[in-house]
Amino acid sequence: MLVLGLTVSAIVLSGKDFTVKSPDGRISFTLTVEKGAMPEYGVRYDGMYLIEDGKMGFVFDSGTFGHKVTAGKTKKKSGTETYDLITGKCSHVEDRYNALTVPLIETGEHAMEIDVEIKVFDSGAAFRYVFPEQEGWDSYEMLDELTTFTPSGDPKVLTMFLDSYTTSHENHYSQMQYSSLPDRKLMEMPGLYSFDGAVYMSITEAAIRDYAGMYLMKEDGQLKGKLSPLPGQQRIKVEADLPHRTPWRVIMIGSTPGELISSNILTSLNDPCAIADTSWIRPGKTTFPWWNGNEVPDTTFLPGNNFLTNKYYIDFAAKAGLDFHSIYGFAEQPWYVDENMNFAVPGKNADVLTPVKSLDMAQVAQYAALKGVGLHLWVNWRPFYDKLDEALALFESWGVKGLMVDFMDRDDQQMIRIQEEILKKSAEHKIFIQFHGSSKPSGLNRTYPNEFAREGTLNYECFKWSDSVGADHDAAIPFTRLLAGVTDFHLGGFRAVPVDSFKIQYTNPLVTVTRCHMLGMYVVLECYLGMVCDSPTAYRGQPGFEFLQKVPTTWDETAVPDASVNEYAVIARRKGGNWYVGAINNSTGRTVSFRTDFLGDGEYSAEIYKDAEDAQSSPDHIEKVYMQVNKDSMITISMASCGGFAIHIRPE
């Protein structure tokens, strides 16, 4: 009787309107189906419209769907998504929802049915289109999806503009009123929409599988969805046989930005784990010598594609307690044969099955196994995918634990299929995947927990050739890209200088964020393969390195004690009985205070890494202090310009 009562009150059907409410009643999604008009929807939070007059429809090669539809027999459901995550911001999730499926039936010359599935959680609303098997329609070519997401009023928008669909998804974020957004500019998802500082909304997508990635574009005052076209043309976006379904279109909602950061809605909208045996999936931290230039100081050999260089880093990883060592290559030569000598553009004869002559991969693999360090190989996606099955079998025979698959730079339907095929087949060989030059995640780590990292954001690799990144850019990430999930950022630079002292060094790069900002990023960002990318000499005897050694990469629980859009973020994450708190600040120094009410009962000891008093001029300087805390405590910390802090909290 209780379940029936919840279903009746949460889903209201009245003529042409179909309304689904969140379990807590604060979010409502209303679909309006009126003959002679395109289906429309609206989203409200505490009665206030966030999206009004959102449109639904499609353009197929056979014509437009949506102008002559009627609603068929609906199906209601209420429940709880209950599941465990191997890789994620939480290890166990229980996410309540109410759901409704509304068939949209179009009659006439091109009769067809497309169902709209609506699912509303306490942290947001989502919908997707389902193409069921039906007589007279067995496949389609989609030219456009006509979904719009036009926000109500004039919220402040934090978004990234892109020049084309072929992109590494790396750019800066811009903040402006919705009314000031330029027309016909591609906008990356997720973006953040702030309504009078009282309500926050983000638009993104979940479960992108066998479909094109979506962008947004302002046209005629509306925010229209734009799909990445199939390669070689601009007309066709998706080709599919029925039955088929789109990704979920997700509207994340909260009264604070922290509620969006801690939401599990994206993984809750994905399918359960597709890997039968997950016992081998063990996230951790890795070296990444490409970032520091393969430095091997105080040795009797030159760095390069050779055993001794890799032995140097394997020894460092073993001594520091790092889980993996990355093998990329040297200069512009990958570790495998490629006559083009260009990481981004492989030659016609590039062969990931054949290491360069100077590198005995079997010897490296044997030594890494002896030291208890897993191997992590970089590959360009093209030559790797050309010999996918052979390569995975060979890598498994070497004992390789993971791969960085790079320079994908697309999210059309074909590339989305390729990414899932790589995840699926790599799991069969017990190999984890890190996608670089890739599009945003969509919660697929629930289905394929062997995806440990995904780039798709402007990050600290740029310090090797530019000053275009830094604290102000970092301050936008928790409220945009982080909302989509795992975020690879090339962390670990321990050579910090003031912004006005920065100079470009391709080897041993400098960074313009403080040491404590860098430590905080390991907690603020969600990444299951933590990079420790500077050279061993940058870490030996350095304060703060012990935090990098112990900070986990996956979590049991996430909380956001304090956050202010584009200014700073304080994020707390629990692993077992220990809590780790990370904070990052933009370029304006400030003091923050936050409660530790995320703690359980009892007393705790807090080890705090904070910016030293002279961090403005010497940003590598930190101060380490201790204090006793409990769930009723308040912590107050000053952060320098481009600063931050990191805290390890242990139960007494």
C-alpha positions as CSV (number, residue, x, y, z in Angstrom):
1,M,0.0,0.0,0.0
2,L,2.9,2.4,0.8
3,V,4.5,1.8,-2.6
4,L,1.1,2.3,-4.3
5,G,0.6,5.6,-2.5
6,L,4.0,6.9,-3.5
7,T,3.3,6.0,-7.1
8,V,-0.1,7.8,-7.2
9,S,1.2,11.0,-5.6
10,A,4.4,11.2,-7.6
11,I,3.0,10.6,-11.1
12,V,0.0,12.6,-12.2
13,L,-1.8,12.0,-15.5
14,S,-4.2,14.7,-16.5
15,G,-5.4,14.7,-20.1
16,K,-2.5,15.9,-22.2
17,D,-0.1,16.5,-19.3
18,F,2.0,13.8,-17.7
19,T,3.9,14.8,-14.5
20,V,6.5,12.9,-12.6
21,K,7.9,14.1,-9.3
22,S,11.0,13.2,-7.4
23,P,10.6,11.1,-4.2
24,D,11.1,14.1,-2.0
25,G,8.6,16.1,-4.1
26,R,10.9,19.0,-4.9
27,I,11.5,18.3,-8.6
28,S,8.8,17.8,-11.1
29,F,9.0,16.9,-14.8
30,T,5.9,17.5,-16.9
31,L,5.5,16.2,-20.5
32,T,2.7,17.8,-22.6
33,V,1.4,15.9,-25.6
34,E,-1.1,17.8,-27.7
35,K,-2.2,16.9,-31.2
36,G,-0.9,19.3,-33.8
37,A,2.0,20.5,-31.6
38,M,5.4,19.1,-30.9
39,P,5.7,17.3,-27.5
40,E,6.9,19.8,-24.8
41,Y,8.3,19.4,-21.3
42,G,9.0,21.6,-18.3
43,V,11.1,21.0,-15.2
44,R,10.4,22.7,-11.9
45,Y,12.2,22.8,-8.5
46,D,10.2,23.8,-5.4
47,G,7.6,25.1,-7.8
48,M,10.0,27.3,-9.8
49,Y,10.4,26.6,-13.5
50,L,14.0,25.9,-14.5
51,I,13.1,24.7,-18.0
52,E,10.0,25.8,-19.9
53,D,8.7,24.8,-23.3
54,G,11.4,22.2,-23.9
55,K,10.8,20.5,-27.2
56,M,11.1,16.9,-28.3
57,G,11.3,15.4,-31.8
58,F,13.5,14.0,-34.6
59,V,14.3,14.6,-38.2
60,F,14.8,11.3,-40.1
61,D,15.7,10.8,-43.7
62,S,12.0,9.9,-44.1
63,G,10.6,13.0,-42.5
64,T,10.1,14.8,-39.2
65,F,8.7,13.1,-36.1
66,G,6.7,15.0,-33.5
67,H,4.1,17.2,-35.2
68,K,1.2,14.7,-35.3
69,V,1.7,12.5,-32.2
70,T,-0.7,11.1,-29.6
71,A,0.1,9.5,-26.3
72,G,-0.3,5.7,-25.9
73,K,-0.8,3.7,-22.8
74,T,1.7,4.8,-20.1
75,K,3.7,2.7,-17.7
76,K,4.5,3.9,-14.2
77,K,7.2,2.7,-11.8
78,S,8.8,3.8,-8.5
79,G,11.9,2.2,-7.0
80,T,15.5,2.5,-5.8
81,E,18.6,2.1,-7.9
82,T,20.8,0.0,-5.5
83,Y,24.3,-1.0,-6.6
84,D,27.9,-1.1,-5.7
85,L,30.7,0.8,-7.6
86,I,34.3,-0.4,-7.9
87,T,35.3,2.9,-9.4
88,G,33.4,6.0,-8.3
89,K,32.7,8.7,-5.8
90,C,30.8,6.2,-3.6
91,S,31.2,2.5,-3.1
92,H,27.5,1.9,-2.5
93,V,24.5,3.8,-3.9
94,E,20.8,3.8,-3.1
95,D,19.1,6.3,-5.3
96,R,15.3,6.6,-5.1
97,Y,13.3,7.5,-8.3
98,N,9.9,7.7,-9.8
99,A,9.5,6.8,-13.5
100,L,7.0,7.0,-16.3
101,T,7.1,5.7,-19.9
102,V,4.9,7.6,-22.4
103,P,4.6,6.2,-26.0
104,L,4.4,8.8,-28.6
105,I,2.5,7.5,-31.6
106,E,2.5,9.3,-34.9
107,T,0.0,8.4,-37.6
108,G,0.0,9.2,-41.3
109,E,2.3,8.3,-44.2
110,H,5.2,7.5,-41.9
111,A,3.5,5.8,-38.9
112,M,5.9,5.2,-36.1
113,E,6.2,4.9,-32.3
114,I,8.9,6.5,-30.1
115,D,8.6,6.1,-26.4
116,V,9.7,8.7,-23.9
117,E,11.1,7.3,-20.6
118,I,11.2,9.8,-17.7
119,K,13.0,9.1,-14.5
120,V,13.1,11.6,-11.6
121,F,15.5,11.4,-8.7
122,D,15.9,13.7,-5.7
123,S,19.0,15.1,-7.4
124,G,17.6,15.6,-10.9
125,A,15.4,14.6,-13.8
126,A,16.2,12.6,-16.9
127,F,14.5,11.4,-20.1
128,R,15.5,9.4,-23.1
129,Y,13.9,8.1,-26.3
130,V,13.3,4.4,-26.9
131,F,12.6,3.0,-30.4
132,P,10.7,-0.2,-29.9
133,E,10.4,-3.0,-32.4
134,Q,7.4,-2.3,-34.6
135,E,5.8,-3.3,-37.9
136,G,6.8,-1.3,-40.9
137,W,9.9,0.3,-39.3
138,D,13.1,-1.6,-38.6
139,S,15.9,0.9,-39.0
140,Y,16.6,4.6,-39.4
141,E,18.9,7.3,-40.4
142,M,18.6,10.3,-38.1
143,L,19.5,13.7,-39.4
144,D,18.7,15.6,-36.2
145,E,17.4,15.3,-32.7
146,L,15.1,18.2,-32.0
147,T,15.4,18.3,-28.2
148,T,15.7,21.7,-26.6
149,F,16.6,22.6,-23.0
150,T,15.8,26.4,-22.9
151,P,16.2,27.6,-19.3
152,S,13.6,29.8,-17.7
153,G,14.4,33.5,-17.1
154,D,18.0,34.7,-17.4
155,P,20.3,32.4,-15.3
156,K,24.0,32.9,-15.1
157,V,25.8,30.3,-17.3
158,L,29.2,28.7,-16.9
159,T,30.0,27.0,-20.1
160,M,32.8,26.0,-22.6
161,F,32.6,27.0,-26.2
162,L,34.1,24.8,-28.9
163,D,34.9,25.4,-32.6
164,S,33.8,22.1,-34.0
165,Y,32.6,18.5,-33.3
166,T,36.1,17.2,-33.9
167,T,37.8,18.2,-30.7
168,S,39.8,17.1,-27.7
169,H,37.2,19.0,-25.6
170,E,40.0,21.2,-24.1
171,N,39.2,24.9,-23.7
172,H,38.5,27.5,-21.0
173,Y,35.1,28.2,-19.4
174,S,33.2,31.4,-19.8
175,Q,30.6,32.8,-17.4
176,M,27.8,35.2,-18.5
177,Q,24.0,35.7,-18.4
178,Y,22.0,33.4,-20.6
179,S,20.8,36.4,-22.5
180,S,24.4,37.2,-23.4
181,L,25.3,33.8,-24.8
182,P,26.4,34.1,-28.4
183,D,24.2,32.5,-31.1
184,R,25.3,29.4,-33.0
185,K,28.3,28.6,-30.9
186,L,28.8,25.0,-29.9
187,M,28.7,24.6,-26.1
188,E,30.1,21.6,-24.3
189,M,28.2,19.7,-21.6
190,P,28.0,19.8,-18.7
191,G,27.4,23.5,-18.1
192,L,26.2,25.2,-15.0
193,Y,23.1,27.4,-14.7
194,S,22.7,29.5,-11.6
195,F,19.2,30.9,-10.8
196,D,19.5,33.9,-8.5
197,G,22.0,32.1,-6.4
198,A,19.3,29.9,-4.9
199,V,19.0,27.0,-7.4
200,Y,21.7,25.3,-9.5
201,M,21.1,23.3,-12.6
202,S,23.4,21.4,-15.0
203,I,22.6,19.8,-18.3
204,T,24.5,16.7,-19.5
205,E,23.9,13.2,-20.7
206,A,24.2,9.7,-19.3
207,A,24.8,6.2,-20.8
208,I,26.1,7.4,-24.2
209,R,26.2,4.1,-26.1
210,D,25.8,3.4,-29.8
211,Y,24.7,7.0,-30.3
212,A,26.3,10.4,-31.0
213,G,27.5,12.8,-28.3
214,M,25.4,15.9,-27.8
215,Y,26.3,19.6,-27.6
216,L,24.2,22.6,-27.0
217,M,23.7,25.7,-29.2
218,K,21.7,28.9,-28.7
219,E,19.4,29.5,-31.7
220,D,16.4,31.9,-31.8
221,G,16.6,32.2,-28.0
222,Q,16.4,28.4,-27.5
223,L,19.1,26.1,-26.3
224,K,19.1,23.3,-28.9
225,G,20.7,19.9,-28.7
226,K,23.3,19.3,-31.5
227,L,24.6,15.8,-32.3
228,S,28.1,15.0,-33.5
229,P,27.8,13.9,-37.2
230,L,29.1,10.6,-38.5
231,P,32.6,11.0,-40.1
232,G,33.1,12.4,-43.5
233,Q,29.9,14.3,-43.8
234,Q,27.5,16.6,-41.8
235,R,24.0,15.3,-42.7
236,I,23.6,11.9,-40.9
237,K,24.0,11.9,-37.1
238,V,22.9,8.3,-36.1
239,E,22.2,5.1,-37.9
240,A,20.5,2.2,-36.1
241,D,18.4,-0.9,-36.3
242,L,15.4,-1.2,-34.0
243,P,15.1,-1.7,-31.1
244,H,17.3,1.2,-30.1
245,R,17.6,4.0,-27.5
246,T,19.2,7.3,-27.0
247,P,21.3,8.4,-24.1
248,W,19.6,9.9,-21.1
249,R,19.2,13.7,-21.3
250,V,20.0,14.7,-17.7
251,I,19.0,17.9,-15.8
252,M,20.9,17.8,-12.5
253,I,19.4,20.1,-9.8
254,G,20.3,21.3,-6.3
255,S,20.0,24.2,-3.9
256,T,23.8,24.3,-3.6
257,P,26.5,23.5,-6.2
258,G,27.7,20.8,-3.8
259,E,24.5,18.8,-4.2
260,L,25.3,18.5,-7.9
261,I,29.0,17.5,-7.3
262,S,27.9,14.7,-4.8
263,S,25.0,13.4,-7.0
264,N,25.1,9.8,-8.3
265,I,22.5,10.4,-10.9
266,L,24.7,9.6,-13.9
267,T,25.8,6.1,-12.7
268,S,22.2,5.5,-11.5
269,L,21.1,6.0,-15.1
270,N,23.5,3.4,-16.5
271,D,23.2,-0.4,-16.8
272,P,24.6,-2.7,-14.1
273,C,28.2,-4.0,-14.3
274,A,28.8,-6.0,-17.5
275,I,32.0,-7.6,-16.3
276,A,31.4,-11.0,-14.6
277,D,34.8,-11.2,-12.8
278,T,35.9,-7.9,-11.4
279,S,38.4,-9.2,-8.8
280,W,41.3,-8.0,-11.0
281,I,40.1,-4.4,-11.2
282,R,42.4,-2.5,-8.7
283,P,42.6,1.3,-9.2
284,G,45.7,3.1,-8.1
285,K,48.4,5.6,-8.9
286,T,51.0,5.7,-11.7
287,T,54.1,7.4,-12.9
288,F,53.9,9.4,-16.1
289,P,57.4,10.3,-17.3
290,W,56.2,12.0,-20.5
291,W,55.1,15.0,-18.4
292,N,58.5,15.6,-16.9
293,G,60.5,14.7,-20.0
294,N,61.7,11.3,-18.9
295,E,64.2,12.7,-16.5
296,V,66.9,10.3,-15.2
297,P,69.4,12.6,-13.4
298,D,72.5,11.3,-11.6
299,T,72.7,8.2,-13.8
300,T,75.2,6.7,-16.2
301,F,72.8,6.4,-19.1
302,L,70.8,8.6,-21.4
303,P,67.0,8.7,-21.1
304,G,65.1,7.0,-24.0
305,N,63.1,4.0,-25.2
306,N,65.2,1.6,-23.2
307,F,65.2,-0.8,-20.3
308,L,67.3,1.4,-18.0
309,T,65.0,4.4,-18.2
310,N,62.0,2.3,-17.4
311,K,63.9,0.5,-14.6
312,Y,64.6,3.9,-13.1
313,Y,60.9,4.8,-12.8
314,I,59.9,1.2,-11.8
315,D,62.3,1.4,-8.9
316,F,60.9,4.8,-7.9
317,A,57.3,3.5,-8.1
318,A,58.1,0.4,-6.0
319,K,59.9,2.5,-3.3
320,A,57.1,5.2,-3.3
321,G,54.3,2.6,-3.2
322,L,52.9,3.6,-6.6
323,D,50.9,0.9,-8.3
324,F,51.8,1.4,-12.0
325,H,54.5,2.7,-14.3
326,S,53.6,4.4,-17.6
327,I,55.5,3.7,-20.8
328,Y,54.8,6.3,-23.4
329,G,57.9,6.6,-25.5
330,F,60.6,9.2,-25.9
331,A,60.8,12.5,-27.7
332,E,58.3,11.9,-30.6
333,Q,58.9,8.2,-30.9
334,P,56.3,5.9,-29.3
335,W,57.5,2.8,-27.6
336,Y,56.4,0.8,-30.7
337,V,57.4,1.1,-34.3
338,D,56.0,4.1,-36.1
339,E,57.9,5.7,-39.0
340,N,56.0,9.0,-38.6
341,M,57.7,9.9,-35.3
342,N,54.5,11.8,-34.3
343,F,52.4,10.8,-31.3
344,A,49.3,12.4,-32.7
345,V,49.5,11.3,-36.3
346,P,50.6,7.7,-36.7
347,G,52.2,6.5,-39.9
348,K,50.6,3.9,-42.2
349,N,52.9,1.2,-40.9
350,A,52.6,2.0,-37.2
351,D,52.6,-1.3,-35.4
352,V,51.7,-1.6,-31.7
353,L,52.7,-5.3,-31.8
354,T,56.4,-4.4,-32.4
355,P,58.5,-2.4,-29.8
356,V,61.3,-0.3,-31.1
357,K,64.6,-2.1,-31.2
358,S,66.1,-0.3,-28.3
359,L,63.3,-1.5,-25.9
360,D,63.1,-5.1,-24.7
361,M,59.5,-5.0,-23.5
362,A,59.7,-8.6,-22.2
363,Q,62.6,-7.6,-20.0
364,V,60.8,-4.5,-18.7
365,A,57.7,-6.5,-18.0
366,Q,59.7,-9.1,-16.1
367,Y,61.4,-6.5,-14.0
368,A,58.2,-4.6,-13.2
369,A,56.6,-7.9,-12.1
370,L,59.6,-8.6,-9.9
371,K,59.1,-5.2,-8.2
372,G,55.3,-5.5,-7.9
373,V,54.6,-2.6,-10.2
374,G,52.0,-2.9,-13.0
375,L,52.7,-1.7,-16.5
376,H,50.6,1.0,-18.1
377,L,51.1,1.5,-21.9
378,W,50.3,4.5,-24.0
379,V,48.9,3.8,-27.5
380,N,47.5,6.0,-30.3
381,W,43.9,4.7,-30.8
382,R,44.2,4.1,-34.6
383,P,47.0,1.5,-34.8
384,F,45.8,0.0,-31.6
385,Y,42.2,-0.5,-32.8
386,D,43.5,-1.8,-36.2
387,K,45.0,-4.8,-34.3
388,L,42.8,-4.7,-31.3
389,D,42.5,-8.5,-30.5
390,E,46.1,-9.3,-31.3
391,A,47.4,-6.3,-29.3
392,L,45.3,-7.1,-26.2
393,A,46.5,-10.7,-26.2
394,L,50.1,-9.6,-26.5
395,F,49.8,-7.0,-23.8
396,E,48.2,-9.5,-21.5
397,S,51.1,-11.9,-22.1
398,W,53.5,-9.2,-21.0
399,G,51.5,-8.7,-17.8
400,V,50.3,-5.2,-18.8
401,K,47.6,-3.9,-16.4
402,G,46.4,-0.8,-18.3
403,L,46.4,1.3,-21.4
404,M,46.1,5.0,-22.2
405,V,44.2,5.2,-25.5
406,D,44.9,8.6,-27.0
407,F,44.0,11.1,-29.7
408,M,40.4,10.0,-30.3
409,D,39.2,13.6,-30.6
410,R,35.7,12.6,-31.6
411,D,32.4,11.5,-30.1
412,D,30.3,10.6,-33.1
413,Q,28.4,7.3,-33.0
414,Q,31.2,5.4,-34.6
415,M,33.8,6.6,-32.0
416,I,31.3,5.9,-29.2
417,R,31.0,2.3,-30.4
418,I,34.8,2.0,-30.7
419,Q,35.3,3.2,-27.1
420,E,32.8,0.6,-25.7
421,E,34.3,-2.1,-27.8
422,I,37.8,-1.3,-26.4
423,L,36.4,-1.3,-22.8
424,K,34.6,-4.6,-23.4
425,K,37.5,-6.5,-25.0
426,S,40.1,-5.0,-22.7
427,A,38.1,-6.4,-19.7
428,E,38.4,-9.9,-21.3
429,H,42.2,-9.5,-21.0
430,K,42.0,-8.0,-17.5
431,I,43.3,-4.6,-18.7
432,F,42.0,-1.2,-17.5
433,I,41.6,1.8,-19.9
434,Q,42.4,5.5,-19.7
435,F,40.9,7.5,-22.6
436,H,42.8,10.6,-23.7
437,G,41.9,13.1,-26.4
438,S,38.4,11.9,-25.6
439,S,34.9,13.2,-24.9
440,K,33.3,13.6,-21.5
441,P,32.2,10.5,-19.4
442,S,28.6,9.6,-18.9
443,G,28.5,7.3,-15.9
444,L,29.6,4.2,-17.9
445,N,32.0,3.3,-15.1
446,R,29.1,1.5,-13.5
447,T,28.8,-0.8,-16.5
448,Y,32.6,-1.0,-17.3
449,P,34.5,-0.3,-14.1
450,N,37.7,-1.0,-16.0
451,E,37.6,2.6,-17.3
452,F,39.9,4.3,-14.8
453,A,40.4,7.8,-16.3
454,R,39.2,10.0,-19.1
455,E,40.7,13.3,-20.2
456,G,38.4,15.6,-22.2
457,T,39.4,18.8,-20.4
458,L,42.1,21.4,-20.5
459,N,44.7,20.3,-17.9
460,Y,48.2,20.5,-16.5
461,E,49.8,18.9,-19.5
462,C,49.6,22.4,-21.0
463,F,52.2,23.7,-18.4
464,K,54.8,22.1,-20.7
465,W,54.1,24.6,-23.4
466,S,51.8,27.3,-22.1
467,D,50.6,29.3,-19.2
468,S,47.0,28.9,-20.3
469,V,46.0,26.8,-17.3
470,G,46.1,27.5,-13.6
471,A,44.0,28.2,-10.6
472,D,41.2,30.3,-12.2
473,H,40.6,27.5,-14.8
474,D,40.8,24.9,-12.0
475,A,38.1,26.7,-10.1
476,A,35.6,26.2,-12.9
477,I,36.2,22.4,-13.2
478,P,34.2,21.2,-10.1
479,F,31.1,23.0,-11.4
480,T,31.3,21.8,-15.0
481,R,33.5,19.0,-16.2
482,L,33.6,17.2,-12.8
483,L,29.8,16.9,-12.8
484,A,30.2,14.4,-15.7
485,G,32.6,12.1,-13.7
486,V,36.2,10.9,-13.8
487,T,38.6,13.7,-14.8
488,D,42.2,13.1,-15.8
489,F,44.3,16.2,-15.2
490,H,48.1,15.3,-15.2
491,L,48.5,16.0,-11.5
492,G,51.7,15.9,-9.5
493,G,53.8,18.9,-10.6
494,F,55.9,19.8,-7.6
495,R,57.8,22.8,-9.0
496,A,55.5,25.7,-8.2
497,V,56.4,29.4,-9.0
498,P,54.4,32.6,-8.8
499,V,52.4,33.3,-11.9
500,D,54.6,36.2,-12.9
501,S,57.7,34.0,-12.6
502,F,56.4,31.2,-14.8
503,K,58.4,30.2,-17.9
504,I,58.0,27.4,-20.4
505,Q,60.0,24.3,-19.7
506,Y,59.1,21.2,-21.7
507,T,61.4,19.2,-19.4
508,N,60.7,19.6,-15.7
509,P,57.7,21.9,-16.2
510,L,56.8,24.6,-13.7
511,V,53.3,25.0,-12.3
512,T,51.5,28.2,-11.1
513,V,49.4,26.7,-8.4
514,T,50.7,26.2,-4.8
515,R,51.8,22.9,-3.5
516,C,48.7,22.7,-1.3
517,H,46.5,23.5,-4.3
518,M,48.1,20.5,-6.1
519,L,47.5,18.2,-3.1
520,G,43.9,19.4,-2.9
521,M,43.3,18.5,-6.5
522,Y,43.8,14.8,-5.8
523,V,40.7,14.9,-3.6
524,V,38.7,17.5,-5.5
525,L,38.8,15.7,-8.8
526,E,37.4,12.2,-9.4
527,C,40.1,10.0,-11.0
528,Y,40.7,6.3,-10.4
529,L,44.2,6.4,-11.9
530,G,46.0,9.1,-10.0
531,M,49.0,10.5,-11.9
532,V,52.2,11.2,-10.0
533,C,53.8,12.8,-13.1
534,D,56.8,14.7,-11.9
535,S,60.3,13.2,-11.8
536,P,61.5,11.2,-8.7
537,T,63.9,14.0,-7.8
538,A,61.0,16.5,-7.6
539,Y,59.5,14.3,-4.8
540,R,62.4,13.0,-2.7
541,G,62.4,14.6,0.7
542,Q,59.7,17.1,-0.4
543,P,56.9,18.0,2.1
544,G,53.5,16.9,0.9
545,F,54.7,13.9,-1.1
546,E,53.6,11.6,1.7
547,F,50.0,12.8,1.1
548,L,50.2,11.8,-2.5
549,Q,51.5,8.4,-1.5
550,K,48.5,7.7,0.8
551,V,45.6,9.5,-0.8
552,P,43.2,6.9,-2.4
553,T,41.8,7.1,-5.9
554,T,38.3,5.6,-5.3
555,W,35.9,6.4,-2.5
556,D,33.2,5.1,-0.2
557,E,31.4,8.4,0.3
558,T,31.6,12.0,-1.0
559,A,30.4,15.2,0.7
560,V,30.8,18.9,-0.2
561,P,31.2,21.0,2.9
562,D,31.6,24.3,1.0
563,A,31.8,25.5,-2.6
564,S,31.4,28.8,-4.5
565,V,31.1,28.8,-8.2
566,N,34.2,29.8,-10.1
567,E,35.9,30.7,-6.7
568,Y,36.7,27.7,-4.6
569,A,35.6,24.2,-3.7
570,V,36.0,22.1,-0.5
571,I,35.3,18.4,-1.1
572,A,35.5,15.6,1.5
573,R,35.7,11.9,0.5
574,R,35.8,8.9,2.8
575,K,37.8,5.7,2.3
576,G,37.0,3.1,5.0
577,G,37.3,5.0,8.3
578,N,39.5,7.8,7.0
579,W,38.3,11.0,5.5
580,Y,40.3,13.2,3.0
581,V,39.4,16.8,2.4
582,G,40.7,18.7,-0.6
583,A,40.3,22.4,-1.4
584,I,41.3,24.5,-4.4
585,N,41.1,28.3,-4.7
586,N,41.2,30.6,-7.6
587,S,43.6,33.5,-7.9
588,T,42.0,35.6,-5.1
589,G,43.3,34.8,-1.6
590,R,40.5,34.0,0.9
591,T,39.7,32.3,4.2
592,V,37.1,29.6,4.4
593,S,35.3,27.9,7.3
594,F,33.4,24.6,7.1
595,R,31.8,22.2,9.4
596,T,33.0,18.6,9.7
597,D,29.4,17.2,10.2
598,F,30.2,14.6,7.5
599,L,32.2,12.7,10.2
600,G,30.7,9.9,12.3
601,D,30.6,9.7,16.1
602,G,33.8,9.9,18.1
603,E,37.0,11.9,18.0
604,Y,39.3,12.3,15.1
605,S,42.8,13.6,14.4
606,A,43.2,15.9,11.4
607,E,46.5,16.3,9.7
608,I,46.3,19.6,7.7
609,Y,48.5,20.7,4.8
610,K,47.9,24.4,4.2
611,D,49.6,27.2,2.4
612,A,52.6,28.7,4.3
613,E,52.5,32.4,5.1
614,D,55.0,33.1,2.3
615,A,53.2,30.9,-0.2
616,Q,52.4,33.9,-2.3
617,S,56.1,34.3,-3.2
618,S,57.2,30.7,-2.5
619,P,54.2,28.6,-3.5
620,D,55.9,25.3,-2.8
621,H,56.0,26.1,0.9
622,I,53.5,24.4,3.1
623,E,52.6,24.4,6.7
624,K,51.6,21.1,8.4
625,V,49.4,21.3,11.5
626,Y,47.3,18.9,13.6
627,M,44.0,19.3,15.4
628,Q,41.4,17.2,17.1
629,V,38.0,17.3,15.4
630,N,34.6,15.7,15.7
631,K,31.3,16.0,13.8
632,D,30.5,19.3,15.6
633,S,33.8,21.0,14.8
634,M,34.5,24.0,12.5
635,I,37.7,24.2,10.6
636,T,38.9,27.6,9.3
637,I,41.8,27.8,6.9
638,S,43.3,30.6,4.8
639,M,44.2,29.9,1.2
640,A,46.7,31.9,-0.8
641,S,46.1,33.2,-4.3
642,C,46.1,30.0,-6.5
643,G,46.2,28.0,-3.2
644,G,44.4,25.3,-1.4
645,F,44.7,22.7,1.3
646,A,44.5,19.0,1.9
647,I,43.5,17.2,5.1
648,H,43.8,13.6,6.2
649,I,41.3,12.8,9.0
650,R,41.7,9.6,11.0
651,P,39.5,8.2,13.8
652,E,41.2,8.3,17.2
